[in-house]
């Protein structure tokens, strides 16, 4: 029969210390029990004990690490309960809440553990924040990311449960980031963030460039240099004579300033013009 001891944390929550039996609970299938690796279970028991020790010393980060390691070998209500307590101390209240809900729904969990889970759950639920993410404008094919984790499509319209604190929301299409915002959510509070894509969809971008070229950029859009040095490229930026004028003007202004500010004993700067480059040599 499994023996369970309860130890108290400073905040009044009970820490369940389940002895060896907690890690050999199975589904009742004898083949599953026979397949368990004895060395892995022995290590898991040691990690469980280290997790409990870390909790008592309030080293909650280490406790979380140890209990997660145990769960890779064997899941149980006791491990989940202790992990939930440690996560709650670190402010990771969403995962902690979900773990306690799992313990409460576990029909094989000891009654005391279920009772303690029911008592620990409401304070965690009150600390969960809610974040509403809105996308302004058209962004077909884009995906939402919350703290670098992609959100389901349904989360785009409904508030998302989040831990209290700072979060980053991003809108991406493939490897292209269209928008990014940071937002702080208070414990138990509600927050809203709006993303405005700064890069148009591929169809809109292609149409904008094409229209600008056809209109000779008379619509006030940016001038586009397609790299063609021919006379009919459409745009003054692509004409060699435009750059010749610019370089000559810059060179003239530079020489004038130099002549006014330099002593008469200094030699002038020599160079040669080769549009659109000015090569300066002593």
C-alpha positions as CSV (number, residue, x, y, z in Angstrom):
1,X,0.0,0.0,0.0
2,X,1.4,3.4,-0.9
3,X,2.3,5.7,1.9
4,X,1.9,9.4,1.6
5,X,3.3,12.0,3.9
6,X,2.3,15.7,3.8
7,X,4.7,18.5,4.5
8,X,3.7,22.1,4.7
9,X,5.1,24.9,2.7
10,X,5.3,28.4,4.2
11,X,2.2,29.5,2.3
12,X,0.1,26.8,3.8
13,X,-0.1,24.4,0.8
14,X,0.7,20.8,1.6
15,X,3.6,19.2,-0.2
16,X,3.0,15.5,-0.9
17,X,6.0,13.3,-0.3
18,X,5.0,10.0,-1.8
19,X,7.3,7.2,-0.9
20,X,8.6,4.5,-3.3
21,X,5.1,3.3,-4.2
22,X,4.2,6.6,-6.0
23,X,6.5,5.8,-8.9
24,X,5.3,2.3,-9.6
25,X,1.6,3.1,-10.0
26,X,0.6,1.6,-13.4
27,X,-2.6,1.2,-15.4
28,X,-3.0,-2.3,-14.0
29,X,-1.5,-4.1,-17.0
30,X,1.1,-6.6,-15.8
31,X,3.0,-6.3,-19.1
32,X,3.5,-2.6,-18.5
33,X,4.9,-3.2,-15.0
34,X,7.3,-5.8,-16.3
35,X,8.5,-3.5,-19.1
36,X,9.5,-0.7,-16.6
37,X,13.2,-0.2,-16.5
38,X,14.5,-0.6,-12.9
39,X,17.4,1.8,-13.4
40,X,15.1,4.5,-14.8
41,X,12.7,4.1,-11.9
42,X,15.4,4.2,-9.3
43,X,16.7,7.4,-10.9
44,X,13.2,8.9,-11.0
45,X,12.7,8.1,-7.3
46,X,16.0,9.9,-6.5
47,X,14.9,12.9,-8.6
48,X,11.6,13.0,-6.9
49,X,13.3,13.1,-3.5
50,X,15.6,15.9,-4.8
51,X,12.6,17.8,-6.0
52,X,10.9,17.6,-2.6
53,X,14.1,18.7,-0.9
54,X,14.4,21.7,-3.3
55,X,10.8,22.7,-2.5
56,X,11.5,22.7,1.2
57,X,14.5,24.9,0.6
58,X,12.4,27.1,-1.7
59,X,14.6,26.4,-4.7
60,X,11.6,26.2,-6.9
61,X,13.4,26.3,-10.2
62,X,15.4,23.2,-9.3
63,X,12.2,21.5,-8.0
64,X,10.5,22.1,-11.3
65,X,13.4,20.6,-13.2
66,X,13.4,17.5,-11.0
67,X,9.7,16.9,-11.2
68,X,9.7,17.3,-15.0
69,X,12.5,14.7,-15.1
70,X,10.3,12.3,-13.1
71,X,7.3,12.8,-15.4
72,X,9.4,11.6,-18.3
73,X,9.6,8.2,-16.6
74,X,6.3,8.0,-14.7
75,X,3.4,10.4,-14.3
76,X,1.3,10.4,-11.2
77,X,-1.0,12.7,-9.3
78,X,1.7,13.2,-6.6
79,X,4.3,14.4,-9.1
80,X,1.8,16.7,-10.9
81,X,0.7,18.2,-7.6
82,X,4.2,19.0,-6.4
83,X,5.1,20.3,-9.9
84,X,2.1,22.6,-9.8
85,X,3.1,24.0,-6.4
86,X,6.6,24.8,-7.7
87,X,5.3,26.3,-10.9
88,X,2.9,28.5,-9.0
89,X,5.7,29.9,-6.9
90,X,7.5,30.8,-10.1
91,X,4.5,32.6,-11.5
92,X,3.8,30.0,-14.2
93,X,0.2,29.8,-13.0
94,X,-1.4,28.6,-16.3
95,X,0.5,25.3,-16.4
96,X,0.1,25.0,-12.6
97,X,-3.6,25.4,-12.8
98,X,-3.9,22.8,-15.6
99,X,-1.9,20.3,-13.6
100,X,-4.1,20.7,-10.5
101,X,-7.2,20.3,-12.7
102,X,-5.7,17.1,-13.9
103,X,-5.2,15.8,-10.4
104,X,-8.8,16.7,-9.4
105,X,-10.0,14.8,-12.5
106,X,-7.8,11.7,-11.7
107,X,-10.0,9.0,-10.3
108,X,-7.0,7.2,-9.0
109,X,-5.6,10.1,-7.1
110,X,-5.8,9.8,-3.2
111,X,-8.6,11.7,-1.7
112,X,-6.4,13.9,0.4
113,X,-4.4,14.9,-2.7
114,X,-7.6,15.8,-4.5
115,X,-8.9,17.8,-1.6
116,X,-5.6,19.7,-1.3
117,X,-5.7,20.3,-5.1
118,X,-9.1,21.8,-4.8
119,X,-7.9,24.1,-2.1
120,X,-4.8,25.2,-4.0
121,X,-6.6,25.8,-7.4
122,X,-8.7,28.9,-6.8
123,X,-5.7,31.2,-5.8
124,X,-3.9,30.1,-9.0
125,X,-7.0,30.7,-11.1
126,X,-7.3,34.2,-9.7
127,X,-3.7,35.0,-10.8
128,X,-4.2,33.9,-14.5
129,X,-4.3,36.9,-16.9
130,X,-6.2,37.1,-20.2
131,X,-4.7,38.6,-23.3
132,X,-6.8,39.5,-26.4
133,X,-4.8,39.8,-29.7
134,X,-6.2,41.7,-32.6
135,X,-4.8,42.1,-36.1
136,X,-5.6,45.3,-37.9
137,X,-5.6,45.1,-41.7
138,X,-5.2,42.3,-44.2
139,X,-2.5,39.6,-43.5
140,X,-3.5,36.4,-45.4
141,X,-1.4,33.4,-44.7
142,X,0.1,34.9,-41.5
143,X,0.3,33.2,-38.1
144,X,0.2,34.6,-34.6
145,X,3.0,33.8,-32.1
146,X,2.9,34.4,-28.3
147,X,6.3,34.2,-26.7
148,X,7.6,32.4,-29.7
149,X,4.9,29.7,-29.6
150,X,2.4,29.6,-32.5
151,X,-1.2,30.1,-31.5
152,X,-4.1,28.1,-32.8
153,X,-6.3,29.9,-35.3
154,X,-9.1,30.0,-32.7
155,X,-6.9,32.1,-30.4
156,X,-7.0,34.9,-32.8
157,X,-10.4,36.0,-31.7
158,X,-10.7,34.7,-28.1
159,X,-8.8,35.9,-25.0
160,X,-5.7,33.8,-24.3
161,X,-4.9,32.7,-20.7
162,X,-1.4,33.9,-19.9
163,X,0.9,34.1,-16.9
164,X,1.2,37.5,-15.3
165,X,4.1,39.5,-16.6
166,X,5.7,40.6,-19.9
167,X,4.8,38.9,-23.1
168,X,5.7,39.3,-26.8
169,X,3.2,38.9,-29.6
170,X,4.3,38.6,-33.2
171,X,2.6,38.2,-36.6
172,X,4.6,36.2,-39.2
173,X,4.2,34.9,-42.7
174,X,6.8,32.2,-43.1
175,X,10.2,33.7,-42.1
176,X,8.9,37.3,-42.6
177,X,7.8,39.1,-39.4
178,X,5.0,41.5,-40.2
179,X,4.4,43.0,-36.7
180,X,5.7,42.6,-33.2
181,X,4.4,44.1,-29.9
182,X,5.3,43.7,-26.2
183,X,2.6,43.8,-23.6
184,X,2.4,43.5,-19.8
185,X,-0.4,41.6,-18.2
186,X,-1.2,42.0,-14.5
187,X,-2.1,39.1,-12.2
188,X,-5.7,38.3,-12.9
189,X,-6.0,41.2,-15.3
190,X,-7.1,41.7,-18.8
191,X,-4.9,43.2,-21.6
192,X,-5.4,43.8,-25.3
193,X,-2.7,44.2,-28.0
194,X,-3.3,45.2,-31.7
195,X,-0.9,44.2,-34.4
196,X,-0.6,46.3,-37.6
197,X,1.2,44.5,-40.4
198,X,4.0,46.7,-41.7
199,X,4.6,44.5,-44.8
200,X,1.9,44.1,-47.4
201,X,0.8,40.7,-48.6
202,X,2.7,39.4,-51.6
203,X,-0.2,40.2,-53.9
204,X,-0.5,43.7,-52.7
205,X,3.2,44.4,-52.8
206,X,3.5,43.1,-56.4
207,X,0.6,45.2,-57.5
208,X,2.0,48.3,-55.9
209,X,5.4,48.0,-57.6
210,X,3.7,47.3,-61.0
211,X,1.4,50.3,-60.7
212,X,4.3,52.6,-59.7
213,X,6.4,51.5,-62.7
214,X,3.5,52.0,-65.2
215,X,2.7,55.5,-63.8
216,X,6.3,56.6,-63.9
217,X,6.1,56.9,-60.0
218,X,3.9,59.9,-60.5
219,X,1.7,58.6,-57.6
220,X,4.3,59.7,-55.1
221,X,5.6,56.2,-54.4
222,X,9.3,55.4,-54.0
223,X,11.5,55.4,-57.1
224,X,12.5,51.9,-58.1
225,X,15.8,51.3,-59.9
226,X,15.7,48.0,-61.7
227,X,19.4,48.0,-62.4
228,X,19.0,48.7,-66.2
229,X,21.3,51.4,-67.5
230,X,19.4,51.8,-70.7
231,X,17.8,55.0,-71.8
232,X,14.3,53.6,-71.5
233,X,14.4,52.2,-68.0
234,X,11.8,54.7,-66.7
235,X,13.1,56.8,-63.8
236,X,15.8,59.5,-63.4
237,X,17.7,57.4,-60.8
238,X,18.7,54.9,-63.6
239,X,20.1,57.6,-65.9
240,X,23.9,58.1,-65.9
241,X,23.6,61.8,-66.6
242,X,21.6,62.3,-63.4
243,X,24.4,60.8,-61.3
244,X,27.0,62.9,-63.2
245,X,25.2,66.1,-62.2
246,X,24.9,64.9,-58.6
247,X,28.6,64.0,-58.3
248,X,29.8,67.1,-60.0
249,X,27.7,69.3,-57.7
250,X,28.9,67.4,-54.6
251,X,32.5,67.6,-55.8
252,X,32.2,71.3,-56.5
253,X,30.8,72.0,-53.1
254,X,33.5,70.0,-51.4
255,X,36.3,71.8,-53.3
256,X,34.7,75.2,-52.5
257,X,34.5,74.4,-48.8
258,X,38.0,73.1,-48.8
259,X,39.4,76.2,-50.5
260,X,37.7,78.5,-48.0
261,X,38.7,76.6,-44.9
262,X,42.2,75.3,-45.8
263,X,45.5,77.2,-45.6
264,X,47.0,78.4,-48.9
265,X,50.0,76.1,-48.4
266,X,47.9,72.9,-48.7
267,X,47.6,71.2,-52.0
268,X,44.2,70.7,-53.5
269,X,42.5,67.3,-53.6
270,X,42.7,65.6,-57.0
271,X,40.3,63.1,-58.4
272,X,38.6,61.9,-61.5
273,X,34.9,61.7,-62.3
274,X,33.5,58.4,-63.5
275,X,29.7,58.5,-63.0
276,X,28.3,57.6,-60.6
277,X,31.6,57.3,-58.5
278,X,34.0,59.9,-57.3
279,X,37.5,58.4,-56.8
280,X,39.6,60.6,-54.6
281,X,43.4,60.2,-54.6
282,X,46.2,62.4,-53.1
